[in-house]
């Protein structure tokens, strides 16, 4: 079974911007956001994925992700989503053998910036760069699936 072990943080400063390796615009929408799993389609550049993730709160969740044809993902986002799409720019910031993914949200979630780092195991130590702020791994408001129903602009 595939596991995602990920910690989420707010940002304390803009200093991370000096370390960006690359950035990519992403859009994603949820085909199912009820019950024990969420199912989403995501487009990043010219590639697309179908993702199935358990709705468990915390840093470790079951996750399955499959690359799909771009045209299929576009159709899913246009016709099958349960709410608005999430629009964000993902910035990739390498630091101490880990890759930080910093999501800068647009649209209804404009102003929200969240840093994520995927780990190999739950107890793996991770660096704490000076630009990192409060950990929000256990706060469901910061999950993308929650931002569809309760956008940052409405907090």
The 8 nearest C-alpha neighbors of each residue, nearest first, counted from 0:
[[1, 2, 61, 62, 63, 3, 60, 52],
 [0, 2, 62, 61, 63, 3, 60, 64],
 [3, 1, 61, 62, 60, 4, 0, 59],
 [2, 4, 60, 59, 62, 5, 61, 1],
 [5, 3, 59, 58, 118, 117, 2, 121],
 [4, 6, 117, 58, 116, 118, 3, 115],
 [5, 7, 136, 116, 115, 58, 117, 8],
 [8, 6, 115, 136, 135, 114, 134, 113],
 [9, 7, 134, 114, 135, 133, 113, 132],
 [8, 10, 132, 113, 133, 114, 134, 131],
 [11, 9, 132, 131, 12, 130, 8, 113],
 [12, 10, 132, 130, 131, 9, 13, 129],
 [11, 13, 130, 14, 10, 131, 15, 132],
 [12, 14, 15, 16, 130, 11, 10, 17],
 [13, 15, 16, 12, 130, 17, 18, 129],
 [16, 14, 17, 18, 13, 130, 19, 12],
 [15, 17, 14, 18, 19, 13, 92, 90],
 [16, 18, 15, 19, 14, 13, 20, 92],
 [17, 19, 16, 15, 92, 20, 93, 14],
 [20, 18, 92, 16, 21, 91, 17, 90],
 [19, 21, 91, 92, 18, 93, 22, 90],
 [22, 20, 91, 19, 90, 23, 92, 89],
 [23, 21, 90, 89, 91, 88, 24, 20],
 [22, 24, 89, 88, 25, 90, 43, 44],
 [23, 25, 88, 87, 43, 89, 44, 22],
 [26, 24, 43, 87, 42, 88, 86, 23],
 [27, 25, 86, 42, 85, 41, 84, 87],
 [26, 28, 41, 85, 84, 40, 42, 39],
 [27, 29, 84, 39, 40, 80, 76, 85],
 [28, 30, 39, 80, 31, 38, 81, 32],
 [29, 31, 80, 38, 39, 81, 79, 28],
 [32, 30, 38, 37, 29, 33, 81, 39],
 [31, 33, 37, 29, 38, 36, 30, 144],
 [34, 32, 31, 37, 36, 35, 54, 38],
 [33, 35, 36, 32, 37, 54, 31, 53],
 [34, 36, 54, 53, 33, 37, 55, 32],
 [37, 35, 53, 54, 52, 34, 38, 51],
 [36, 38, 32, 31, 52, 51, 53, 54],
 [37, 39, 51, 31, 30, 50, 29, 32],
 [40, 38, 29, 50, 28, 30, 49, 41],
 [39, 41, 49, 27, 28, 48, 72, 50],
 [42, 40, 27, 48, 47, 26, 39, 49],
 [41, 43, 47, 26, 25, 46, 27, 44],
 [44, 42, 25, 46, 24, 45, 47, 41],
 [43, 45, 46, 42, 24, 23, 25, 47],
 [44, 46, 43, 69, 47, 42, 68, 70],
 [47, 45, 43, 44, 69, 42, 48, 68],
 [48, 46, 42, 69, 41, 67, 66, 72],
 [49, 47, 66, 67, 41, 65, 40, 50],
 [48, 50, 40, 65, 64, 39, 66, 67],
 [49, 51, 64, 39, 38, 63, 48, 40],
 [52, 50, 38, 63, 62, 37, 64, 39],
 [53, 51, 62, 37, 36, 61, 54, 63],
 [52, 54, 36, 61, 55, 60, 35, 37],
 [55, 53, 36, 35, 56, 52, 37, 60],
 [54, 56, 53, 60, 57, 35, 59, 61],
 [55, 57, 137, 54, 139, 58, 138, 60],
 [58, 56, 137, 136, 59, 55, 60, 138],
 [57, 59, 5, 4, 6, 136, 60, 56],
 [60, 58, 4, 3, 57, 5, 2, 121],
 [61, 59, 3, 2, 53, 55, 62, 4],
 [60, 62, 2, 53, 52, 1, 3, 63],
 [63, 61, 52, 2, 1, 51, 3, 60],
 [62, 64, 51, 50, 1, 52, 65, 61],
 [63, 65, 50, 49, 51, 48, 62, 66],
 [66, 64, 49, 48, 67, 50, 63, 47],
 [65, 67, 48, 47, 49, 64, 68, 46],
 [68, 66, 48, 47, 65, 69, 49, 71],
 [67, 69, 71, 70, 47, 72, 66, 46],
 [68, 70, 72, 47, 71, 46, 73, 67],
 [69, 71, 73, 68, 72, 74, 67, 75],
 [72, 70, 74, 68, 69, 73, 75, 67],
 [71, 73, 75, 69, 74, 70, 40, 76],
 [74, 72, 70, 76, 71, 75, 77, 69],
 [75, 73, 77, 71, 72, 76, 78, 70],
 [74, 76, 79, 72, 78, 73, 77, 71],
 [77, 75, 73, 74, 80, 78, 28, 79],
 [76, 78, 74, 75, 73, 79, 80, 72],
 [79, 77, 75, 76, 74, 80, 73, 81],
 [78, 80, 75, 30, 76, 77, 81, 74],
 [79, 81, 30, 29, 82, 28, 76, 78],
 [82, 80, 30, 29, 79, 31, 83, 32],
 [83, 81, 80, 147, 84, 29, 28, 148],
 [84, 82, 147, 85, 28, 81, 80, 148],
 [83, 85, 28, 27, 86, 26, 82, 147],
 [84, 86, 27, 26, 28, 87, 147, 83],
 [87, 85, 26, 105, 25, 104, 84, 106],
 [88, 86, 104, 105, 25, 103, 24, 102],
 [87, 89, 24, 103, 23, 102, 25, 90],
 [90, 88, 102, 23, 22, 101, 24, 100],
 [89, 91, 22, 101, 100, 21, 19, 102],
 [92, 90, 100, 21, 20, 19, 99, 22],
 [91, 93, 19, 99, 20, 18, 98, 100],
 [94, 92, 98, 97, 99, 91, 96, 95],
 [93, 95, 97, 96, 98, 92, 99, 126],
 [96, 94, 97, 93, 126, 98, 125, 128],
 [97, 95, 94, 98, 93, 125, 126, 99],
 [98, 96, 94, 95, 93, 99, 116, 117],
 [97, 99, 93, 92, 94, 100, 116, 91],
 [98, 100, 116, 92, 115, 91, 93, 101],
 [101, 99, 91, 115, 90, 114, 89, 116],
 [100, 102, 114, 90, 89, 113, 115, 99],
 [103, 101, 89, 113, 112, 88, 104, 87],
 [102, 104, 112, 88, 87, 111, 89, 101],
 [105, 103, 87, 109, 108, 111, 102, 86],
 [106, 104, 109, 108, 87, 86, 107, 103],
 [105, 107, 109, 108, 86, 104, 85, 87],
 [106, 108, 109, 152, 150, 105, 151, 153],
 [109, 107, 151, 106, 150, 105, 104, 152],
 [110, 108, 105, 104, 106, 111, 107, 152],
 [109, 111, 108, 112, 104, 105, 103, 151],
 [110, 112, 104, 109, 108, 103, 113, 151],
 [111, 113, 103, 102, 104, 110, 9, 10],
 [112, 114, 9, 102, 101, 8, 115, 10],
 [115, 113, 101, 8, 7, 100, 9, 102],
 [116, 114, 7, 100, 6, 99, 101, 8],
 [115, 117, 99, 5, 6, 100, 98, 118],
 [118, 116, 5, 4, 6, 115, 119, 3],
 [117, 119, 4, 120, 5, 116, 123, 121],
 [118, 120, 4, 123, 117, 121, 3, 122],
 [121, 119, 123, 118, 122, 4, 59, 117],
 [120, 122, 123, 4, 59, 118, 119, 58],
 [123, 121, 120, 124, 118, 119, 125, 4],
 [124, 122, 120, 121, 125, 118, 119, 4],
 [125, 123, 122, 126, 118, 121, 120, 127],
 [124, 126, 123, 127, 97, 118, 116, 95],
 [127, 125, 128, 124, 95, 94, 97, 129],
 [126, 128, 131, 129, 125, 130, 132, 124],
 [129, 127, 130, 131, 126, 94, 15, 132],
 [128, 130, 131, 127, 11, 132, 12, 14],
 [131, 129, 12, 11, 128, 14, 10, 15],
 [132, 130, 10, 11, 129, 128, 127, 9],
 [133, 131, 11, 10, 9, 8, 130, 134],
 [132, 134, 9, 8, 135, 131, 10, 11],
 [133, 135, 8, 7, 136, 9, 132, 6],
 [134, 136, 138, 8, 7, 137, 133, 9],
 [137, 135, 7, 6, 138, 57, 134, 58],
 [136, 138, 57, 135, 56, 139, 58, 134],
 [139, 137, 135, 140, 136, 141, 56, 142],
 [138, 140, 141, 142, 137, 145, 56, 136],
 [141, 139, 138, 145, 142, 146, 149, 143],
 [142, 140, 139, 138, 143, 146, 145, 135],
 [143, 141, 145, 139, 144, 140, 146, 138],
 [142, 144, 146, 145, 141, 147, 85, 140],
 [143, 145, 142, 146, 147, 32, 29, 37],
 [146, 144, 142, 143, 147, 148, 140, 149],
 [145, 147, 150, 149, 143, 148, 144, 142],
 [146, 148, 145, 144, 149, 150, 83, 82],
 [149, 147, 146, 145, 150, 82, 144, 83],
 [148, 150, 146, 147, 145, 151, 153, 140],
 [151, 149, 146, 108, 152, 153, 107, 147],
 [150, 152, 108, 153, 154, 107, 149, 146],
 [153, 151, 150, 107, 108, 154, 109, 110],
 [154, 152, 151, 150, 149, 107, 108, 146],
 [153, 151, 152, 150, 149, 140, 108, 146]]
